[in-house]
Structure formats: C-alpha cells, structure tokens
C-alpha cells in the first residue's frame, strides 16, 4: 500500500511542474502566434493539447482508450464533462475543434483576445434569443472552415456518477444547426478531476450519430443516455 502511495506522490510531483511550466510556455507563445492568424494559433493549441496528453500518459501513468469513431467535420459533438482533461484534450482528439465556452472566458484581458482568435464560440447565458443568433452565426462560420463543433451540454464539470439534465440551450442549437449529433461519454472524473490524480484508464467513447430533426424531448433523452454511458460505476 505504501509503495503505491509513494508512486502516486512521485507521479503527481512530476506532473504538476512539468505541465504548468509547459503551459506557461505555450500561453506566452500563443500571443505572438495569434498575430499571424488563426492557423498559427491552432497549431500552438494542438501542440499544447498534445503536450498535456504526453504528461498525462507519461508522468501520471494514465492510459487513454478511445472507442468508436469521432468525426472530422460537419458534426455537432456533445461531450460529457467530468474534469478539465477533456477540455484540454479536445484539440488532440479532433482537428481544430470549435468549442462553445462561457462568454466570461473571452473577457479575460489578453487571453480573451487569443481565445476569440482561436475561434471559441461564446455562450451568453443571460441574453436569450440575441445570444442564440450570435452563437448560430459563429457556429456556421466555423463549420464553413471545416471545423467540428463541440459543446459540453451540462454547462460545467459534473462529478462522476452524477447525471444532471442538459442545459436548455443545447436543444435550440441542435434544431437551428440541423446537424447530426455525435455523443461522447467519458469517465475522466475519478482519475483526473481532483488535485490528487490517480493512475488508471480514461475511456472516451463516441456513440452512434443521432440524426437531425428529432423532437426536443427525444434528442435530449438520447444524448443524456449516451453521454452517461460510462457514468454508471464509481471506479
């Protein structure tokens, strides 16, 4: 028991300085890169995501298992959100994903400008129809560039084992975008969510595409079940 505990201590002590010092480097690099346009910034984001994945697997000893087929473009990808792992890993999993994110993040001085240049889609939760129109317009621009759309429909990180209802905005986006939905389940919470990270396997499971045109109750029920497919056990 003590040997396992010592191993976890060493893995965490190696991971945190390596990842956060590396992140500082990529953050500083992102500012000059953004001056050269979105393509340069997308490369920085992808390399940061890949660096994080290498720290997770190489230093923490976490294995990543991907099941099912993730689309390259022209799809609305709906992801369970248990930890920061999946948010950071998205540019590594998908080609230049355009992610719906809280508008407050884009108001952070400096970083917000970089995030906007990258192509995050701001989610204004208090402005109703106006905000929805702006999100749809931004989403269609990203789709025209061949980028897949990604949303965390629960709106925030959810502890493993909990299955809250989806935020109401998801159904409206589904209806107006007219895209098939690819639900993605993930069980990162038990290993990665807490400050003390554990060795094990994080599974990312892409479900079967869900077609367009379904009633709100049906699309929400099907997505809810699919993204929680790995959420039944406590690990």
DAVENGI-V710982 format. One record per pair of residues at least 12 apart in sequence whose C-alpha atoms are under 6 Angstrom apart, sorted by the first residue. I is the first residue (numbers start at 1). J is the second residue. Records with the same first field share a line. If there is no record, write none. Layout:
# DAVENGI-V710982
I=J / J
This chain:
# DAVENGI-V710982
11=59 / 60
15=59
38=117 / 118
46=91 / 92
49=88 / 89 / 91 / 92
50=92
61=199
62=199 / 200 / 201
63=201
64=201 / 202
65=203
66=203 / 204 / 205
67=205
68=205 / 206
69=206
73=146 / 147 / 148
74=148
75=148 / 179 / 180
76=149 / 181
77=149 / 150 / 181 / 182 / 183
78=150 / 151 / 152 / 183 / 184
79=152 / 184
80=185 / 186 / 227
81=157
82=157 / 158 / 159 / 188 / 189
83=157 / 189 / 193
96=147
97=147 / 148 / 149
98=119 / 120 / 149
99=120 / 121 / 149 / 150 / 151
100=121 / 122 / 151
101=121 / 122 / 123
102=122 / 123
103=122 / 123 / 124
153=166 / 167
154=166 / 167
160=189
161=231
171=216
178=212
179=212
180=210 / 211 / 212
181=209 / 210
182=209
183=206 / 207 / 226 / 227
184=205 / 206 / 207 / 227
185=204 / 205 / 227 / 228
186=203 / 204
187=202 / 203 / 230
188=202
